[in-house]
């Protein structure tokens, strides 16, 4: 397994974790769907945005 393969595996695990946390959040159904799609289709950017502004996060 190459170095890029390990990074890809870490990103995949992070995406799965984020989607599970989104589904378990108290957000409304459509918000969960939108967040899940953002994280799924834009993994790196979506994870960063979800981490700072995702459902269940307190505003600054």
N, C-alpha and C positions, 0 to 999 in steps of 0.2 A: 504494500500500500504506500503510495507516494504521499508527500507532505500535503499536496492539494486534496488528496482523498480524505485525509484526516480532518482538514478544515471543512470540507464538504459534509462529513459525518457530524461534526460539531454543530454546523449550521442546521442540518436536518433535525438533530435532537432539540436544538433551541426552538425551531419552528413548531415542532410537535408539542413541546412544552407550552409555548405561547398559545397555540390553538386550544389545548386542553384548559388552560387558565381562562381563556376568553369564554369558552363554552360554560365553565363553572361560575363565571361572574354573574353579578346581579343585573347586568345590562339587558335591555330589551332585545327581542329576537332579531330585528333588522340590524341593530347595532352589532350584535354578535356576528351576524353574517358578513357585514361590511368589514369589520376588523379581521375576521378569519380570511377573507379574500385578499385583503391588503397584505397580511403577513404571508399568505401562501404564494401570491404572485410577485411580491417584491420582498424576498426574504431578508436581505440585509437592511434595507431602508425600512421595511415594514416592522422588523423587530425593534429597531431603534425608536421609531415613532410609537409603537405599542408600549415599549418600556416607559417612556416619558408621559404619554398621554392616553394610554389605553383605558378600557373600561375598568372602573374601580379605583383609578388613580385620583389622587387629590390634586386640585389645581394649584398652581404656584402661588 
